[in-house]
Amino acid sequence: MNSIKVLKSLAFYFLIILLAINIFLFTQQKKQEKSTKEVMSQNIELKNENENMKNKVKLFSPSGREQHYNTMIKDTKEFMNLAYVQKKEGYEERREKAKGLMSKELLDRFFPADTTYQDQVATTIYNDEYYVEKLEPDQSRVDVIVKFNHDLKYLATGNVDKSQLFALVTFKLEGNKWVAEKVEDVEADSTSMVQKKSKK
């Protein structure tokens, strides 16, 4: 009888010990999993930091800066030739092209649904010069100043308004692409010249 009690007691204590061991192992496993997740997370962060540093070094190396500068000039020229060169022919094609280069606000400004104005005038730009602000790491916006001559021809009369303008174009980085977000015009000099069709 006593031996049965002893066996029951031993079995009870054995179960308690097994339970304690299982709890301990479970706790250790959770700690290990947490530690593993933390290490993996740190590795991902370090990889991202290294990638960002590589991009910064690449961008702001002499060749990287030059490439970035040339990209900003190219995008600004394309914007200016879409926004400031108005003509009736190819309006829809130019509007579609502009969608990928400028914000909706600027698209509505330079390519409105009502094309009455575009049907009445033709505009051109020339002698355009571009000045990009100082490029810095992690920039989300870049300003480009454009100095240019602008001719506005009234198709009904043949009259031409000639102006020298400055435009401050602000580009915003969206993903890996620069999009014109806003533009401010400053008129430096303006003269009105009459060029009748009969005098050409």
C-alpha contacts under 8 A as a table, 3 or more apart, distances in Angstrom:
res1	aa1	res2	aa2	distance
1	M	4	I	5.17
1	M	5	K	6.48
2	N	5	K	5.11
2	N	6	V	6.14
3	S	6	V	4.96
3	S	7	L	6.11
4	I	7	L	5.04
4	I	8	K	6.12
5	K	8	K	5.04
5	K	9	S	6.04
6	V	9	S	5.04
6	V	10	L	6.04
7	L	10	L	4.98
7	L	11	A	5.98
8	K	11	A	5.00
8	K	12	F	6.05
9	S	12	F	5.01
9	S	13	Y	6.12
10	L	13	Y	5.12
10	L	14	F	5.87
11	A	14	F	4.92
11	A	15	L	6.13
12	F	15	L	5.16
12	F	16	I	6.30
13	Y	16	I	4.99
13	Y	17	I	6.11
14	F	17	I	5.02
14	F	18	L	6.11
15	L	18	L	4.98
15	L	19	L	6.00
16	I	19	L	4.99
16	I	20	A	6.06
17	I	20	A	5.03
17	I	21	I	6.07
18	L	21	I	5.01
18	L	22	N	6.07
19	L	22	N	5.06
19	L	23	I	6.12
20	A	23	I	5.09
20	A	24	F	6.06
21	I	24	F	5.00
21	I	25	L	6.04
22	N	25	L	5.06
22	N	26	F	5.92
23	I	26	F	5.04
23	I	27	T	6.04
24	F	27	T	5.12
24	F	28	Q	6.13
25	L	28	Q	5.02
25	L	29	Q	6.01
26	F	29	Q	5.05
26	F	30	K	6.24
27	T	30	K	5.17
27	T	31	K	6.21
28	Q	31	K	5.02
28	Q	32	Q	6.04
29	Q	32	Q	4.94
29	Q	33	E	6.07
30	K	33	E	5.00
30	K	34	K	6.04
31	K	34	K	5.04
31	K	35	S	5.97
32	Q	35	S	4.96
32	Q	36	T	5.97
33	E	36	T	4.97
33	E	37	K	6.09
34	K	37	K	5.09
34	K	38	E	6.14
35	S	38	E	5.06
35	S	39	V	6.16
36	T	39	V	5.08
36	T	40	M	6.11
37	K	40	M	5.04
37	K	41	S	5.97
38	E	41	S	5.00
38	E	42	Q	6.04
39	V	42	Q	5.04
39	V	43	N	6.08
40	M	43	N	4.98
40	M	44	I	6.19
41	S	44	I	5.11
41	S	45	E	6.20
42	Q	45	E	5.02
42	Q	46	L	6.05
43	N	46	L	5.04
43	N	47	K	6.06
44	I	47	K	5.03
44	I	48	N	6.14
45	E	48	N	5.06
45	E	49	E	6.07
46	L	49	E	4.98
46	L	50	N	6.00
47	K	50	N	5.03
47	K	51	E	6.05
48	N	51	E	4.99
48	N	52	N	6.08
49	E	52	N	5.03
49	E	53	M	6.07
50	N	53	M	5.01
50	N	54	K	6.09
51	E	54	K	5.03
51	E	55	N	6.19
52	N	55	N	5.05
52	N	56	K	6.12
53	M	56	K	5.01
53	M	57	V	6.06
54	K	57	V	5.10
54	K	58	K	5.95
55	N	58	K	4.95
55	N	59	L	5.83
56	K	59	L	5.01
56	K	60	F	5.87
56	K	137	P	6.29
57	V	60	F	5.31
57	V	61	S	5.69
58	K	61	S	5.41
58	K	63	S	7.88
58	K	64	G	5.36
59	L	63	S	7.73
59	L	64	G	4.13
59	L	65	R	5.48
59	L	67	Q	7.99
59	L	68	H	7.00
60	F	63	S	7.66
60	F	64	G	5.32
60	F	65	R	4.89
60	F	136	E	7.97
60	F	137	P	7.49
61	S	64	G	4.95
61	S	65	R	5.92
62	P	65	R	5.31
62	P	66	E	6.21
63	S	66	E	5.12
63	S	67	Q	6.13
64	G	67	Q	5.09
64	G	68	H	6.12
65	R	68	H	5.08
65	R	69	Y	5.96
65	R	135	L	7.73
66	E	69	Y	5.01
66	E	70	N	6.05
67	Q	70	N	5.11
67	Q	71	T	6.15
68	H	71	T	5.04
68	H	72	M	6.32
69	Y	72	M	5.19
69	Y	73	I	6.31
69	Y	132	V	7.32
69	Y	135	L	7.98
70	N	73	I	5.06
70	N	74	K	6.05
71	T	74	K	5.06
71	T	75	D	6.08
72	M	75	D	5.18
72	M	76	T	6.02
72	M	132	V	7.48
72	M	144	V	7.99
72	M	178	W	7.95
73	I	76	T	5.13
73	I	77	K	6.09
73	I	130	Y	6.81
73	I	132	V	7.54
74	K	77	K	5.22
74	K	78	E	6.24
75	D	78	E	5.13
75	D	79	F	6.14
75	D	101	L	7.72
75	D	178	W	7.73
76	T	79	F	4.94
76	T	80	M	6.09
76	T	144	V	7.44
76	T	169	V	7.71
77	K	80	M	5.12
77	K	81	N	6.17
78	E	81	N	5.24
78	E	82	L	6.25
79	F	82	L	5.18
79	F	83	A	5.92
79	F	98	A	7.46
79	F	101	L	6.78
79	F	102	M	7.54
79	F	180	A	7.55
80	M	83	A	5.16
80	M	84	Y	5.44
80	M	85	V	7.31
81	N	84	Y	5.68
81	N	85	V	5.24
81	N	125	I	7.58
82	L	85	V	5.79
82	L	86	Q	7.57
82	L	94	R	6.55
82	L	95	R	7.97
82	L	98	A	6.64
83	A	86	Q	7.26
83	A	110	F	5.64
83	A	111	F	7.97
84	Y	110	F	7.93
84	Y	123	T	6.80
84	Y	124	T	6.84
84	Y	125	I	6.93
84	Y	150	H	7.99
85	V	122	A	7.39
85	V	123	T	5.01
85	V	124	T	4.83
85	V	125	I	6.55
86	Q	118	Q	6.39
86	Q	121	V	7.30
86	Q	122	A	5.25
86	Q	123	T	4.92
86	Q	124	T	7.02
87	K	90	G	7.53
87	K	91	Y	6.92
87	K	118	Q	6.07
87	K	119	D	7.28
87	K	121	V	6.86
87	K	122	A	4.81
87	K	123	T	6.71
88	K	91	Y	5.75
88	K	118	Q	5.82
88	K	119	D	5.47
88	K	122	A	7.53
90	G	93	E	5.29
90	G	94	R	6.14
91	Y	94	R	5.29
91	Y	95	R	6.13
92	E	95	R	4.96
92	E	96	E	6.20
93	E	96	E	5.23
93	E	97	K	6.34
94	R	97	K	5.04
94	R	98	A	6.08
95	R	98	A	4.99
95	R	99	K	6.45
95	R	107	L	7.57
95	R	111	F	6.19
96	E	99	K	5.38
96	E	100	G	7.68
97	K	100	G	6.11
97	K	101	L	7.27
98	A	101	L	5.09
98	A	102	M	6.04
98	A	107	L	6.91
99	K	102	M	5.91
99	K	103	S	7.32
99	K	104	K	7.45
99	K	107	L	6.74
100	G	179	V	7.37
101	L	178	W	7.46
101	L	179	V	5.03
101	L	180	A	6.14
102	M	106	L	6.09
102	M	107	L	6.27
102	M	179	V	5.11
102	M	180	A	4.40
102	M	181	E	6.15
103	S	106	L	5.32
103	S	107	L	6.11
103	S	179	V	6.67
103	S	180	A	6.07
103	S	181	E	5.25
103	S	182	K	7.63
104	K	107	L	4.83
104	K	108	D	6.08
105	E	108	D	5.30
105	E	109	R	6.27
105	E	181	E	7.95
106	L	109	R	4.84
106	L	110	F	6.10
106	L	180	A	7.88
106	L	181	E	7.17
106	L	182	K	6.66
107	L	110	F	5.43
107	L	111	F	5.39
107	L	112	P	7.27
108	D	111	F	5.24
108	D	112	P	4.80
108	D	113	A	7.54
109	R	112	P	5.94
111	F	115	T	7.79
112	P	115	T	6.41
114	D	117	Y	7.70
115	T	118	Q	5.16
115	T	119	D	6.17
116	T	119	D	5.15
116	T	120	Q	6.56
117	Y	120	Q	5.26
117	Y	121	V	6.48
118	Q	121	V	5.55
118	Q	122	A	7.09
120	Q	154	Y	6.18
120	Q	155	L	5.58
120	Q	156	A	6.88
121	V	152	L	6.81
121	V	153	K	5.48
121	V	154	Y	4.68
121	V	155	L	5.32
122	A	152	L	6.08
122	A	153	K	5.20
122	A	154	Y	6.76
122	A	155	L	6.95
123	T	150	H	7.08
123	T	151	D	5.44
123	T	152	L	4.59
123	T	153	K	6.05
124	T	150	H	5.85
124	T	151	D	5.33
124	T	152	L	6.94
125	I	128	D	7.10
125	I	148	F	6.52
125	I	149	N	5.47
125	I	150	H	4.59
125	I	151	D	6.41
126	Y	148	F	6.01
126	Y	149	N	5.31
126	Y	150	H	6.76
127	N	147	K	7.85
127	N	148	F	5.41
127	N	149	N	5.95
128	D	146	V	6.67
128	D	147	K	5.56
128	D	148	F	4.12
128	D	149	N	6.76
129	E	146	V	5.60
129	E	147	K	5.13
129	E	148	F	6.31
130	Y	144	V	6.80
130	Y	145	I	5.90
130	Y	146	V	4.72
130	Y	147	K	6.61
131	Y	144	V	5.60
131	Y	145	I	5.08
131	Y	146	V	6.38
132	V	135	L	7.89
132	V	142	V	7.66
132	V	143	D	6.38
132	V	144	V	4.53
132	V	145	I	6.49
133	E	142	V	6.70
133	E	143	D	5.74
133	E	144	V	6.12
133	E	145	I	7.98
135	L	139	Q	7.51
135	L	142	V	7.60
136	E	139	Q	5.93
139	Q	142	V	7.05
139	Q	173	L	7.99
140	S	172	K	5.77
140	S	173	L	5.10
141	R	170	T	6.71
141	R	171	F	5.42
141	R	172	K	4.51
141	R	173	L	6.16
142	V	170	T	5.75
142	V	171	F	5.20
142	V	172	K	6.71
143	D	168	L	6.65
143	D	169	V	5.66
143	D	170	T	4.46
143	D	171	F	6.24
144	V	168	L	5.84
144	V	169	V	5.22
144	V	170	T	6.42
144	V	171	F	7.90
145	I	166	F	6.85
145	I	167	A	5.71
145	I	168	L	4.60
145	I	169	V	6.29
146	V	166	F	5.50
146	V	167	A	5.10
146	V	168	L	6.45
146	V	169	V	7.68
147	K	164	Q	7.44
147	K	165	L	5.88
147	K	166	F	4.58
147	K	167	A	6.64
148	F	164	Q	5.82
148	F	165	L	5.50
148	F	166	F	6.47
149	N	162	K	7.24
149	N	163	S	5.73
149	N	164	Q	4.42
149	N	165	L	6.13
150	H	162	K	5.83
150	H	163	S	5.15
150	H	164	Q	6.07
150	H	165	L	6.91
151	D	160	V	6.42
151	D	161	D	5.70
151	D	162	K	4.61
151	D	163	S	6.44
152	L	160	V	5.41
152	L	161	D	5.03
152	L	162	K	6.46
153	K	158	G	6.24
153	K	159	N	5.73
153	K	160	V	4.30
153	K	161	D	6.45
154	Y	157	T	5.76
154	Y	158	G	5.36
154	Y	159	N	5.44
154	Y	160	V	6.35
155	L	158	G	5.28
155	L	159	N	7.58
157	T	196	K	7.12
158	G	194	V	7.25
158	G	195	Q	5.92
158	G	196	K	5.19
158	G	197	K	5.87
159	N	193	M	6.58
159	N	194	V	4.62
159	N	195	Q	5.32
159	N	196	K	6.43
160	V	192	S	6.43
160	V	193	M	5.45
160	V	194	V	5.81
160	V	195	Q	6.31
161	D	190	S	7.52
161	D	191	T	6.29
161	D	192	S	4.43
161	D	193	M	5.81
161	D	194	V	7.92
162	K	190	S	5.98
162	K	191	T	5.49
162	K	192	S	5.89
162	K	193	M	6.92
163	S	187	E	7.23
163	S	188	A	7.56
163	S	189	D	5.65
163	S	190	S	4.17
163	S	191	T	6.20
164	Q	187	E	6.39
164	Q	188	A	5.54
164	Q	189	D	5.08
164	Q	190	S	6.23
165	L	185	D	7.02
165	L	186	V	5.82
165	L	187	E	4.57
165	L	188	A	5.34
165	L	189	D	7.00
166	F	185	D	5.91
166	F	186	V	4.98
166	F	187	E	6.20
166	F	188	A	6.80
167	A	183	V	6.54
167	A	184	E	5.54
167	A	185	D	4.55
167	A	186	V	6.11
168	L	183	V	5.46
168	L	184	E	5.06
168	L	185	D	6.53
169	V	180	A	6.73
169	V	181	E	7.67
169	V	182	K	6.04
169	V	183	V	4.43
169	V	184	E	6.63
170	T	180	A	5.79
170	T	181	E	5.65
170	T	182	K	5.37
170	T	183	V	6.18
171	F	178	W	5.81
171	F	179	V	5.22
171	F	180	A	4.27
171	F	181	E	5.39
171	F	182	K	7.34
172	K	178	W	5.50
172	K	179	V	5.28
172	K	180	A	6.26
172	K	181	E	5.92
173	L	176	N	6.62
173	L	177	K	5.69
173	L	178	W	4.55
173	L	179	V	6.33
174	E	177	K	5.31
174	E	178	W	6.08
174	E	179	V	6.80
180	A	183	V	7.72
187	E	190	S	7.18
195	Q	199	K	6.89
195	Q	200	K	7.72
196	K	199	K	5.44
196	K	200	K	7.11
197	K	200	K	5.53
